[in-house]
Amino acid sequence: MARAVLDLIRRFTLATILEVSKVSPKNQAVLWDG
């Protein structure tokens, strides 16, 4: 049970990171300029 939950959390986290990384060039430009 706990392992399944952790696995889902890992997958969700990885998916979120990948989605953010797609937009990151624009966001990073803003952050670094700031």
CORTA-V901981 format. One record per helix or strand of 2 or more residues. SS is the DSSP state (A for helix, B for strand). FROM is the first residue (numbers start at 1). TO is the last residue. Records with the same first field share a line. If there is no record, write none. Layout:
# CORTA-V901981
SS = FROM-TO / FROM-TO
This chain:
# CORTA-V901981
A = 2-33
